[in-house]
């Protein structure tokens, strides 16, 4: 069996100008990065503003497991399948997803360009440096950090209180050694003080969140200027604009802010842009990418990271709330293997038929469906991402159980067959778009208190009985409620469970959401609640994926998946 990278390297790609022409984009609308990658000129995007929007299809998933669910693969396979189904109608579908982070690429999860015959390409470039967007984001973030420390060293005319500085450095790599560091600062009068700080992974940074929520370069610069780095000695906020940092930071991000156009292995146009983690940050590709895609295509298939309790909730309560976007339908990805895992089966035994465990694991699927339908008012189609170990009896049981909870579950074989393996899913999604009125709604109103927003997500989406705030989180909440109660909340927790305990599988009820820390993302416009023992700088596993990656004598990358 061919690996993902072997399948991708064997594919024949079209010139990116040919891919763009399917969207009505001329060569002048592109800024080429080689033969198969281009950025879209901002002027070309601006020229689209009077065009009507296409339909927005959100792909999300059940709670992730070590067995993998294939959400990105399904997103790509569905877009390919829609183009097969829509060919006679002369309508166009496209993909709109996040850029991969080097942390997972070299860590445990691997790349994020899909898999099998449902991939975006060139997969090696996209999974590695791509167009340098993440490097630009890291540089902008760290420029601000350097400016803060330099300002204090040069005399501190803003009277920044070093003990209140919350701005952290970042890098796009899993490196647990950088989670906590001590900075030694030397003042002009020879005084020395130590400050405790640390690094976050780039995809968890506020600059990444701002980058993905900004609607224009002007909006980007204003949001950057609104970043709060700490307080002065009078306990007033100190902003990036007080350090006159926003202009230079925006200059570093100017080219990165232009959406990236690539293609799937079946030549479906794909915009891959931005990439906040969903278990830490808000988990959605950039607003400018989504808005451009909706003007360019009749159907846009996008994804939100990890399970629907994280990615989809944040897509709706943060991205949709701030932009006016709304999904027209939702695809919830599930696998027989993952549901057996949620039913108590260990990874090593997932290839064995187990109808009892599968039925028990359906509680996880049911909770996600219930959340999407009842709390967000969305039409849901379940995509069963097929594995060769799935038995006919298991598939039949899954579909029967899905019917019992009021959703249609479709078997998809896009990993093996590409778009042709997901045409049934494509037709089911098109039918869902026509069937009943979308009653889309947000989970909570803007004017609700931050505490009640946290309780709403915890109790309604996670099934928690209550929340518990640490002393530090409670103190921060008291500060934030006065000026920022109207912000949405972005909950950072483990992706493996509805709870903050990754070992609690299925759909646990009555647990307590443990809130360890609150962080203000003033420029992005939300408050982050860090829960349980989740780290904003991940570490590498015992056997990192990097051990299998190499380059052969001909310069071809191997082992990247």
C-alpha positions as CSV (number, residue, x, y, z in Angstrom):
1,X,0.0,0.0,0.0
2,X,1.3,3.4,-1.0
3,X,1.9,6.0,1.8
4,X,0.3,9.4,1.7
5,X,3.5,11.1,0.5
6,X,4.0,8.4,-2.2
7,X,0.5,9.0,-3.5
8,X,1.0,12.8,-3.4
9,X,4.4,12.6,-5.2
10,X,3.0,10.4,-7.9
11,X,0.2,12.8,-8.8
12,X,0.4,15.2,-11.7
13,X,-0.5,18.7,-10.7
14,X,-1.9,21.5,-12.9
15,X,-0.2,24.8,-13.2
16,X,-1.6,27.0,-10.5
17,X,-2.9,29.5,-13.1
18,X,-5.0,26.7,-14.6
19,X,-6.5,25.9,-11.2
20,X,-7.2,29.6,-10.6
21,X,-9.0,29.9,-14.0
22,X,-11.7,27.5,-12.8
23,X,-12.5,30.1,-10.2
24,X,-12.5,32.9,-12.7
25,X,-9.2,34.3,-11.5
26,X,-6.8,35.6,-14.2
27,X,-3.0,35.2,-14.0
28,X,-2.8,38.8,-12.9
29,X,-4.8,37.9,-9.8
30,X,-2.0,35.6,-8.6
31,X,1.3,36.1,-6.9
32,X,3.1,32.9,-7.9
33,X,5.3,30.9,-5.4
34,X,6.5,28.4,-7.9
35,X,4.5,26.3,-10.4
36,X,1.8,25.0,-8.0
37,X,1.4,27.6,-5.2
38,X,0.2,31.2,-5.4
39,X,-1.1,33.9,-3.2
40,X,-4.2,35.8,-4.3
41,X,-3.7,39.5,-4.9
42,X,-5.7,41.6,-2.5
43,X,-7.0,43.7,-5.4
44,X,-8.5,40.6,-7.0
45,X,-10.2,39.8,-3.7
46,X,-11.5,43.3,-3.4
47,X,-13.0,43.1,-6.9
48,X,-15.1,40.1,-5.8
49,X,-17.0,42.0,-3.1
50,X,-20.3,42.5,-5.1
51,X,-20.6,38.8,-6.0
52,X,-23.1,36.7,-4.0
53,X,-21.8,34.2,-1.5
54,X,-21.7,30.5,-2.1
55,X,-22.9,27.9,0.4
56,X,-20.6,27.2,3.4
57,X,-20.3,23.6,4.5
58,X,-18.5,23.0,7.9
59,X,-16.7,19.7,8.5
60,X,-16.1,18.8,12.1
61,X,-15.8,15.5,14.0
62,X,-16.5,13.4,17.0
63,X,-13.9,13.6,19.9
64,X,-10.5,12.7,18.5
65,X,-8.8,9.4,19.4
66,X,-5.3,8.0,18.9
67,X,-6.8,6.0,16.0
68,X,-7.5,9.2,13.9
69,X,-10.8,10.3,12.4
70,X,-9.7,11.8,9.0
71,X,-11.5,15.2,9.3
72,X,-9.2,17.0,6.9
73,X,-9.2,14.0,4.5
74,X,-13.0,14.1,4.5
75,X,-13.1,17.8,3.9
76,X,-10.9,17.4,0.8
77,X,-12.7,14.2,-0.4
78,X,-16.1,16.0,0.0
79,X,-15.0,19.0,-2.1
80,X,-13.6,16.6,-4.8
81,X,-16.9,14.7,-4.8
82,X,-19.0,17.8,-5.0
83,X,-17.1,18.8,-8.1
84,X,-17.9,15.4,-9.7
85,X,-21.6,15.7,-8.8
86,X,-21.9,19.3,-9.8
87,X,-20.0,19.0,-13.1
88,X,-23.1,18.9,-15.3
89,X,-24.6,21.9,-13.4
90,X,-21.4,23.8,-14.1
91,X,-21.1,24.7,-10.5
92,X,-17.8,24.9,-8.5
93,X,-16.8,23.6,-5.1
94,X,-13.5,24.4,-3.4
95,X,-11.7,23.6,-0.1
96,X,-10.8,26.2,2.6
97,X,-8.6,24.9,5.4
98,X,-5.8,25.7,7.8
99,X,-2.1,25.6,7.2
100,X,-0.2,22.8,9.1
101,X,2.0,23.6,12.1
102,X,5.5,22.1,12.3
103,X,4.7,21.0,15.8
104,X,2.4,18.1,14.9
105,X,4.3,17.5,11.6
106,X,7.4,16.5,13.6
107,X,5.5,15.3,16.6
108,X,2.7,12.8,17.1
109,X,-0.1,13.8,14.7
110,X,1.8,14.3,11.5
111,X,0.9,16.6,8.7
112,X,-2.4,18.2,7.9
113,X,-2.9,18.0,4.2
114,X,-5.3,15.1,4.2
115,X,-4.5,11.5,3.3
116,X,-4.6,8.8,0.7
117,X,-6.2,10.0,-2.5
118,X,-7.9,13.0,-0.7
119,X,-5.0,15.4,-0.2
120,X,-4.1,19.0,-1.0
121,X,-0.8,19.4,-2.8
122,X,2.1,19.9,-3.1
123,X,1.9,18.2,0.3
124,X,5.6,18.5,1.3
125,X,5.7,22.2,0.7
126,X,2.3,22.8,2.5
127,X,3.3,20.7,5.5
128,X,6.8,22.3,5.8
129,X,7.6,26.0,5.2
130,X,4.9,26.6,2.6
131,X,4.9,30.4,1.8
132,X,6.5,31.3,5.1
133,X,3.3,32.6,6.8
134,X,3.9,31.0,10.1
135,X,7.5,32.3,10.2
136,X,6.1,35.8,9.6
137,X,3.6,35.4,12.5
138,X,6.3,34.1,14.8
139,X,8.6,37.1,13.8
140,X,5.8,39.6,14.4
141,X,5.0,38.1,17.8
142,X,8.6,38.1,18.9
143,X,9.3,41.6,17.6
144,X,6.7,42.8,20.1
145,X,8.3,40.8,22.9
146,X,11.7,42.3,22.1
147,X,10.2,45.8,22.0
148,X,8.7,45.3,25.4
149,X,12.0,44.3,27.0
150,X,14.0,46.9,25.1
151,X,11.6,49.7,26.3
152,X,12.2,48.7,29.9
153,X,15.9,48.6,29.4
154,X,16.0,52.0,27.7
155,X,14.3,53.8,30.6
156,X,10.7,52.5,30.7
157,X,8.9,55.8,30.0
158,X,5.6,53.9,29.9
159,X,6.2,52.8,33.5
160,X,5.5,49.2,32.6
161,X,5.3,47.0,35.7
162,X,7.5,44.0,34.7
163,X,5.6,41.7,37.1
164,X,2.4,42.2,35.0
165,X,3.8,41.5,31.5
166,X,1.7,38.8,29.9
167,X,3.2,38.8,26.4
168,X,5.1,35.6,25.6
169,X,7.4,34.6,22.8
170,X,6.5,31.9,20.4
171,X,7.9,29.4,17.9
172,X,6.3,26.9,15.5
173,X,7.7,23.8,17.1
174,X,6.9,21.4,20.0
175,X,9.5,22.3,22.6
176,X,8.5,21.6,26.2
177,X,11.8,23.0,27.5
178,X,10.6,26.5,26.6
179,X,7.3,26.4,28.5
180,X,8.8,28.3,31.4
181,X,11.8,30.5,31.2
182,X,13.5,33.2,33.3
183,X,14.5,36.4,31.6
184,X,17.2,38.5,33.2
185,X,16.8,42.2,32.4
186,X,19.5,44.8,32.8
187,X,18.4,48.4,33.3
188,X,20.5,51.4,32.4
189,X,21.2,52.1,36.1
190,X,22.8,48.7,36.4
191,X,19.7,47.2,38.2
192,X,18.9,43.7,37.4
193,X,15.6,41.9,37.7
194,X,14.4,38.4,36.7
195,X,11.0,37.9,35.1
196,X,9.2,34.5,34.7
197,X,7.7,34.0,31.2
198,X,7.7,31.3,28.5
199,X,7.1,30.4,24.9
200,X,3.8,29.3,23.3
201,X,3.6,27.4,20.0
202,X,2.9,29.9,17.2
203,X,-0.5,28.4,16.4
204,X,-1.6,29.2,20.0
205,X,-0.4,32.9,19.8
206,X,-2.7,35.9,19.8
207,X,-1.0,37.1,16.7
208,X,-2.1,34.0,14.9
209,X,-5.7,34.5,16.2
210,X,-5.6,38.2,15.1
211,X,-4.2,37.1,11.7
212,X,-7.1,34.7,11.2
213,X,-9.9,37.1,12.4
214,X,-8.8,40.3,10.7
215,X,-10.9,41.3,7.7
216,X,-8.3,43.6,6.1
217,X,-4.8,45.0,6.5
218,X,-6.2,48.0,8.2
219,X,-8.2,45.8,10.6
220,X,-5.1,43.7,11.2
221,X,-3.1,46.7,12.1
222,X,-5.7,48.1,14.5
223,X,-6.1,44.7,16.2
224,X,-2.3,44.4,16.6
225,X,-2.3,47.9,18.2
226,X,-4.9,46.7,20.7
227,X,-2.8,43.9,22.0
228,X,-2.3,44.3,25.7
229,X,1.2,43.3,26.9
230,X,0.7,44.1,30.6
231,X,0.0,47.0,33.0
232,X,1.8,50.1,34.1
233,X,2.6,50.9,37.7
234,X,-0.8,52.6,37.9
235,X,-2.5,49.3,36.8
236,X,-3.6,50.8,33.4
237,X,-3.3,48.6,30.3
238,X,-0.1,49.0,28.2
239,X,-0.9,48.2,24.5
240,X,1.3,47.4,21.5
241,X,0.3,50.8,20.1
242,X,1.9,52.5,23.1
243,X,5.1,50.9,22.0
244,X,4.4,52.0,18.3
245,X,4.7,48.3,17.4
246,X,1.7,47.8,15.2
247,X,3.2,49.3,12.0
248,X,6.3,47.1,11.9
249,X,4.4,44.0,13.0
250,X,1.9,44.6,10.2
251,X,4.7,45.1,7.7
252,X,6.1,41.6,8.7
253,X,2.6,40.1,8.1
254,X,1.6,42.0,4.9
255,X,2.5,39.3,2.4
256,X,1.5,36.4,4.7
257,X,-2.0,38.0,5.0
258,X,-2.6,37.2,1.3
259,X,-4.5,33.8,1.1
260,X,-2.6,30.8,-0.4
261,X,-4.1,29.0,-3.4
262,X,-3.2,25.3,-4.1
263,X,-5.1,22.3,-5.4
264,X,-6.2,18.8,-4.4
265,X,-4.9,15.7,-6.1
266,X,-8.0,15.9,-8.3
267,X,-7.4,19.6,-9.1
268,X,-10.1,21.1,-6.9
269,X,-9.0,24.6,-6.0
270,X,-8.0,25.0,-2.3
271,X,-7.2,28.0,-0.1
272,X,-4.9,27.0,2.7
273,X,-4.4,30.0,5.1
274,X,-3.8,30.5,8.8
275,X,-3.8,27.8,11.4
276,X,-4.7,28.3,15.0
277,X,-4.9,25.1,17.1
278,X,-8.5,24.3,18.1
279,X,-7.6,22.7,21.5
280,X,-5.8,25.9,22.5
281,X,-6.9,28.7,20.1
282,X,-10.0,29.1,18.0
283,X,-9.2,26.5,15.4
284,X,-10.3,28.0,12.1
285,X,-8.6,29.2,8.9
286,X,-8.5,32.9,8.2
287,X,-11.6,35.1,7.7
288,X,-10.1,36.6,4.5
289,X,-9.7,33.1,3.1
290,X,-13.2,32.0,3.9
291,X,-14.8,35.2,2.6
292,X,-12.8,35.1,-0.6
293,X,-13.7,31.4,-1.2
294,X,-17.4,32.2,-0.7
295,X,-17.1,34.8,-3.5
296,X,-15.2,32.4,-5.8
297,X,-17.1,29.2,-5.5
298,X,-20.7,27.9,-5.3
299,X,-19.8,25.6,-2.4
300,X,-17.0,26.0,0.1
301,X,-16.0,23.1,2.3
302,X,-14.2,24.3,5.4
303,X,-13.2,22.6,8.6
304,X,-12.9,23.4,12.3
305,X,-10.2,21.7,14.3
306,X,-10.6,18.6,16.5
307,X,-14.0,17.6,17.8
308,X,-17.2,19.7,17.4
309,X,-17.0,20.6,21.1
310,X,-13.9,22.6,20.4
311,X,-13.5,23.5,16.7
312,X,-17.2,23.8,15.7
313,X,-18.1,25.6,18.9
314,X,-15.3,28.2,18.4
315,X,-16.1,28.4,14.7
316,X,-19.6,29.5,15.6
317,X,-19.2,31.4,18.8
318,X,-16.0,33.3,17.8
319,X,-15.6,33.3,14.0
320,X,-19.2,33.5,13.0
321,X,-20.1,35.9,15.8
322,X,-17.4,38.3,14.7
323,X,-17.9,38.1,11.0
324,X,-21.6,37.3,10.3
325,X,-20.6,34.1,8.6
326,X,-22.9,31.1,9.1
327,X,-22.6,27.5,8.0
328,X,-25.4,26.2,5.8
329,X,-24.8,22.6,6.8
330,X,-22.4,20.5,9.0
331,X,-20.7,17.2,8.3
332,X,-19.7,15.3,11.4
333,X,-16.9,12.8,10.7
334,X,-16.9,9.6,12.6
335,X,-15.2,6.2,12.3
336,X,-16.1,2.8,13.5
337,X,-12.7,2.5,15.1
338,X,-13.0,5.8,17.0
339,X,-16.5,4.9,18.3
340,X,-15.2,1.5,19.5
341,X,-12.4,3.4,21.3
342,X,-15.0,5.6,23.0
343,X,-16.8,2.4,23.9
344,X,-13.8,1.2,25.9
345,X,-11.6,-0.7,23.3
346,X,-7.9,-0.1,23.4
347,X,-6.1,1.0,20.2
348,X,-4.4,-2.4,19.7
349,X,-7.8,-4.1,19.5
350,X,-9.6,-1.7,17.3
351,X,-9.3,-3.9,14.1
352,X,-11.4,-6.6,15.8
353,X,-15.2,-6.5,15.4
354,X,-16.9,-5.4,18.6
355,X,-20.5,-4.4,18.3
356,X,-21.0,-3.9,22.0
357,X,-18.2,-1.4,22.3
358,X,-19.4,0.4,19.1
359,X,-22.9,0.8,20.5
360,X,-21.5,2.1,23.8
361,X,-19.3,4.6,21.9
362,X,-22.2,6.0,20.0
363,X,-22.9,8.2,23.1
364,X,-20.0,10.4,21.9
365,X,-21.5,10.8,18.4
366,X,-25.0,11.4,19.9
367,X,-23.7,14.2,22.1
368,X,-22.0,16.0,19.2
369,X,-25.1,15.7,17.0
370,X,-27.3,17.0,19.9
371,X,-25.0,20.0,20.4
372,X,-24.9,20.9,16.7
373,X,-28.7,20.5,16.2
374,X,-30.1,21.8,19.5
375,X,-27.6,24.4,20.6
376,X,-26.5,25.7,17.2
377,X,-29.6,24.9,15.0
378,X,-27.6,23.2,12.2
379,X,-28.4,20.5,9.7
380,X,-26.1,17.6,10.3
381,X,-24.9,14.8,8.0
382,X,-22.6,12.1,9.5
383,X,-19.7,10.9,7.4
384,X,-18.4,7.4,8.2
385,X,-14.8,7.6,7.2
386,X,-14.2,4.0,6.1
387,X,-11.3,1.8,7.2
388,X,-10.6,-1.6,5.7
389,X,-11.0,-3.2,9.2
390,X,-14.7,-2.1,9.3
391,X,-17.1,-5.0,9.1
392,X,-20.5,-5.0,7.4
393,X,-22.2,-5.6,10.8
394,X,-20.4,-2.6,12.4
395,X,-21.3,-0.3,9.5
396,X,-25.0,-1.5,9.7
397,X,-25.1,-0.9,13.4
398,X,-23.6,2.6,13.2
399,X,-26.0,3.6,10.5
400,X,-29.0,2.2,12.5
401,X,-27.9,4.0,15.6
402,X,-27.5,7.2,13.7
403,X,-31.0,6.9,12.2
404,X,-32.3,6.4,15.8
405,X,-30.9,9.8,16.8
406,X,-32.3,11.5,13.7
407,X,-29.3,11.8,11.4
408,X,-28.2,10.2,8.1
409,X,-24.9,8.4,8.2
410,X,-23.0,7.9,4.9
411,X,-20.1,5.5,4.3
412,X,-17.2,7.4,2.6
413,X,-14.2,5.8,0.8
414,X,-12.4,9.0,-0.3
415,X,-9.1,7.9,1.3
416,X,-8.9,4.9,-1.1
417,X,-11.0,6.3,-4.1
418,X,-10.7,10.0,-4.0
419,X,-13.8,12.1,-4.8
420,X,-15.5,9.1,-6.4
421,X,-15.6,7.4,-3.0
422,X,-17.5,10.3,-1.4
423,X,-20.2,11.1,-4.0
424,X,-22.9,9.6,-1.8
425,X,-21.8,12.0,0.9
426,X,-21.8,14.9,-1.5
427,X,-25.4,14.1,-2.6
428,X,-26.5,13.8,1.0
429,X,-25.0,17.2,1.8
430,X,-26.7,18.8,-1.2
431,X,-30.0,17.3,0.0
432,X,-29.4,18.6,3.5
433,X,-28.9,22.1,2.1
434,X,-32.3,21.9,0.4
435,X,-34.3,20.0,3.0
436,X,-35.1,22.3,5.8
437,X,-34.5,25.8,6.9
438,X,-31.3,26.4,8.8
439,X,-32.1,27.7,12.3
440,X,-28.5,28.8,13.0
441,X,-27.9,30.4,16.4
442,X,-25.1,31.3,18.7
443,X,-24.7,29.6,22.1
444,X,-24.8,32.7,24.2
445,X,-25.4,36.5,23.8
446,X,-22.6,39.1,23.9
447,X,-23.9,40.8,27.0
448,X,-23.7,37.6,29.2
449,X,-21.0,37.7,31.9
450,X,-17.7,35.8,31.2
451,X,-18.5,33.4,34.0
452,X,-21.9,32.5,32.6
453,X,-20.4,32.1,29.1
454,X,-17.9,29.6,30.5
455,X,-20.7,27.8,32.3
456,X,-22.8,27.8,29.2
457,X,-20.1,26.0,27.2
458,X,-19.2,23.7,30.0
459,X,-22.7,22.6,30.8
460,X,-24.4,22.7,27.4
461,X,-21.6,21.5,25.2
462,X,-19.4,19.5,27.5
463,X,-22.0,18.0,29.8
464,X,-20.3,19.4,32.9
465,X,-22.2,20.0,36.1
466,X,-20.2,23.2,36.9
467,X,-16.9,24.9,36.5
468,X,-14.1,25.4,39.1
469,X,-11.7,28.4,38.8
470,X,-8.3,28.4,40.4
471,X,-7.5,31.3,42.6
472,X,-5.4,32.9,39.8
473,X,-8.3,32.4,37.3
474,X,-10.8,33.8,39.8
475,X,-8.7,36.9,40.4
476,X,-8.2,37.4,36.6
477,X,-12.0,36.9,36.0
478,X,-12.7,39.7,38.5
479,X,-10.4,42.1,36.5
480,X,-11.8,41.1,33.1
481,X,-15.5,41.2,33.9
482,X,-15.5,45.0,34.2
483,X,-14.2,45.9,30.7
484,X,-14.3,42.7,28.7
485,X,-17.5,40.8,29.7
486,X,-18.8,41.3,26.2
487,X,-16.0,39.2,24.7
488,X,-16.6,35.6,23.7
489,X,-14.7,32.8,25.5
490,X,-12.2,30.5,23.9
491,X,-11.8,27.4,26.0
492,X,-8.4,25.6,25.8
493,X,-8.7,22.0,26.9
494,X,-7.8,18.5,25.9
495,X,-9.3,17.4,22.6
496,X,-9.7,13.8,23.7
497,X,-12.7,14.2,26.0
498,X,-15.7,16.4,26.6
499,X,-14.1,16.9,30.0
500,X,-10.7,18.2,31.1
501,X,-9.6,14.6,31.8
502,X,-8.4,13.0,28.5
503,X,-9.0,9.5,29.9
504,X,-12.8,10.1,30.2
505,X,-14.1,8.7,26.9
506,X,-17.5,8.6,25.4
507,X,-19.8,11.4,26.7
508,X,-19.1,11.9,30.4
509,X,-21.8,13.8,32.3
510,X,-21.6,15.7,35.6
511,X,-17.8,16.4,35.5
512,X,-16.3,19.7,36.6
513,X,-14.5,21.9,34.1
514,X,-11.3,22.9,35.8
515,X,-10.2,26.4,34.7
516,X,-6.5,26.9,35.6
517,X,-5.8,30.3,34.0
518,X,-7.5,33.1,32.1
519,X,-5.7,35.1,29.4
520,X,-7.0,38.3,27.7
521,X,-6.6,38.3,23.9
522,X,-7.5,42.0,23.5
523,X,-6.5,42.3,19.9
524,X,-8.3,39.1,18.9
525,X,-11.3,40.1,20.9
526,X,-11.8,37.1,23.2
527,X,-10.8,35.6,26.6
528,X,-8.9,32.4,26.7
529,X,-9.7,29.9,29.5
530,X,-6.9,27.4,29.9
531,X,-8.3,24.2,31.5
532,X,-6.9,21.1,33.2
533,X,-3.3,20.5,32.5
534,X,-3.3,21.6,28.9
535,X,0.0,23.3,27.8
536,X,0.1,26.1,25.3
537,X,3.6,24.8,24.2
538,X,3.2,21.0,23.4
539,X,6.0,18.5,23.8
540,X,7.2,15.8,21.5
541,X,6.2,12.1,22.1
542,X,8.5,9.2,22.8
543,X,8.8,8.4,19.1
544,X,8.4,11.7,17.2
545,X,7.3,11.6,13.6
546,X,10.5,13.4,12.7
547,X,12.4,10.1,13.2
548,X,10.8,8.8,9.9
549,X,11.3,11.9,7.8
550,X,14.3,12.2,5.5
551,X,15.6,13.2,2.0
552,X,16.9,10.7,-0.6
553,X,19.8,11.2,-2.9
554,X,17.6,12.8,-5.5
555,X,16.3,15.4,-3.1
556,X,12.9,13.8,-2.6
557,X,11.4,14.0,0.9
558,X,10.4,10.7,2.4
559,X,8.4,9.6,5.5
560,X,6.3,12.7,5.7
561,X,2.6,11.8,6.5
